[in-house]
Amino acid sequence: MIRRAFVAKVAGAALALGLAAASTAAFAQTPAAGPVVKIRQGALAGATAEGASSYLGIPYAAPPVGPLRWKPPVAAAGWSGTRDATKPGASCEKDVEDCLYLNVTTPAGAKPGQKLPVMVWIHGGGFVIGTSMGSFGAVHDGTEFAHKGVITVSLNYRLGHAGFFAHPALDKEGHTANYGLADQIAALKWVKANIASFGGDPSNVTIFGESAGGISVLYLMLAPEARGLFEKAIGESSFPRHMPYDMAKADGMGVRAAKAAGVDGSDAAAAAALRALPLSKLPYEGGFTERAQPILDGKLVASGITQGFAAGHQAKVPLLFGGNSNEASLFRPTVAQLDAMPPAAQAEIKAGYDPQGTGDKLRTINELVTDEFITEPDRNLARIEAKAGVPVWLYFFSFVPEKTRATSQGAGHVTEVRFVFGGDKQRFLPEEVALSKSMNAYWAAFAKSGTPDSAGGVAWPKFDLGREASIEFGSDGVHPHEDQFKARLDVAEKLQPK
């Protein structure tokens, strides 16, 4: 009830939610000084620094432009000579379509056959913004993972109208409307086919992502087309109760956008006319979080996340996931919204969220919104996984720098990402370094062994039906919990839309 009413008020907020070579293209470039790796498409020259080697801007699919717009990704062309891989490819933001590139970071000196664990990063940004290289104050740099013997891959995927778009003329072609998710699957296929050349193990791949990337992780777990392309999954702020747009809504949005750009009809000519348009001619409607979302096309997306997991359709792979203490920072709720709720609901909320009677309504509404979007859905999904016998670990990130601790409502959306990647490029305060080292170690341990508890730090208990355990990354260090926030999460669960 509360969640449904609240979503309508926050539509303008930002949601920080192998392919064989098809042909050979010549590259007249001077190879960069550095390590050279030979993959199926050709040779790549990367760069080495701080004990890690990076290969940037690798095309994993052909540019989805012209007649390939709103088509599933196809194989990238190969090349002769050695391709300079020291510069990133274009991002998919701002209607850029030639953007299907990925980056690989390895331990320096990694050799084919080493079978190092692999982590594939999917960035956030509400399916509209974000880049593989870094977003929202975090640098997606794999150097710290490389120091622990883990290879990282970060990828771009189609965003906005290029990535998630439906129209009756396109529906008749019979393919998915979730081109961004299809791109992610294509990248995972590329990893399967090529990562051994970098020293990686194609049978030990962990997908991980935040916000829109975390949502993507959960949908990939449900997608039959992605089955067998990864062995473990990590979701950060992954909105487990996310519901995709149904086709009627998505088609309606597509038809209105097309008409605004001067395209009518639902035949092949209309599809061709749409593909001939600059993407910028297609207007978005609604607020930021409404512009592009996964679509219930019955192909790549066949249900909402919770519904699919409850039905047992997910890949049964180890899952580590969680969220932050002030995910409501994404939406900026107000005390007026709390005061506008029915008296009975306010009484329940007060009992669960302010049992001491402090009267701090701003903290109450922030905690409620955080719980309704992230913390309670996380608990619910963990219960589903545990019931299915799937290994699952929960975390809660609450670190706030000392200088803002007294006035902060908690750790905001996306703030954990820099702690996960770690390293000097994140420009940590001295008080942040130890926590980042811990988180990076847990994530790397999970990628290696399928359990974060092998990191050697504070024991991270598994969530199960007999013990609803989690671990907190807080301002006072790392601490395990059981039944954390149970009273208030029970309230949030009761208030979820039925």
HELIX and SHEET records of a PDB file:
HELIX    1   1 ILE A    2  LYS A    9  1                                   8    
HELIX    2   2 GLY A   66  LEU A   68  5                                   3    
HELIX    3   3 THR A  143  HIS A  147  1                                   5    
HELIX    4   4 GLY A  160  GLY A  163  1                                   4    
HELIX    5   5 PRO A  168  ASP A  171  1                                   4    
HELIX    6   6 TYR A  179  ASN A  194  1                                  16    
HELIX    7   7 ILE A  195  PHE A  198  5                                   4    
HELIX    8   8 ALA A  212  LEU A  222  1                                  11    
HELIX    9   9 PRO A  224  ALA A  226  5                                   3    
HELIX   10  10 MET A  247  ALA A  260  1                                  14    
HELIX   11  11 ALA A  268  ALA A  276  1                                   9    
HELIX   12  12 LEU A  279  LYS A  281  5                                   3    
HELIX   13  13 PHE A  288  GLU A  290  5                                   3    
HELIX   14  14 ILE A  305  ALA A  310  1                                   6    
HELIX   15  15 GLU A  327  LEU A  330  5                                   4    
HELIX   16  16 VAL A  335  ASP A  339  1                                   5    
HELIX   17  17 PRO A  343  TYR A  353  1                                  11    
HELIX   18  18 LYS A  361  THR A  370  1                                  10    
HELIX   19  19 ASP A  371  THR A  375  3                                   5    
HELIX   20  20 GLU A  376  LYS A  387  1                                  12    
HELIX   21  21 GLU A  402  THR A  404  5                                   3    
HELIX   22  22 VAL A  417  PHE A  421  1                                   5    
HELIX   23  23 ASP A  424  GLN A  426  5                                   3    
HELIX   24  24 PRO A  430  GLU A  432  5                                   3    
HELIX   25  25 VAL A  433  SER A  449  1                                  17    
HELIX   26  26 PRO A  452  ALA A  455  5                                   4    
HELIX   27  27 LYS A  486  LEU A  495  1                                  10    
SHEET    1   A 2 THR A  24  ALA A  26  0                                        
SHEET    2   A 2 GLY A  78  SER A  80  1                                        
SHEET    1   B 3 VAL A  36  LYS A  38  0                                        
SHEET    2   B 3 ALA A  43  ALA A  45 -1                                        
SHEET    3   B 3 THR A  82  ASP A  84  1                                        
SHEET    1   C11 ALA A  47  ALA A  49  0                                        
SHEET    2   C11 ALA A  52  PRO A  59 -1                                        
SHEET    3   C11 TYR A 101  PRO A 107 -1                                        
SHEET    4   C11 ILE A 151  LEU A 155 -1                                        
SHEET    5   C11 LEU A 116  ILE A 122  1                                        
SHEET    6   C11 GLY A 200  GLU A 210  1                                        
SHEET    7   C11 LYS A 232  GLU A 236  1                                        
SHEET    8   C11 LEU A 319  ASN A 324  1                                        
SHEET    9   C11 VAL A 392  PHE A 397  1                                        
SHEET   10   C11 ALA A 469  GLY A 474  1                                        
SHEET   11   C11 GLY A 477  GLU A 482 -1                                        
SHEET    1   D 2 GLY A 134  SER A 135  0                                        
SHEET    2   D 2 ALA A 138  VAL A 139 -1                                        
SHEET    1   E 2 TYR A 245  ASP A 246  0                                        
SHEET    2   E 2 ILE A 295  LEU A 296  1                                        
END                                                                             
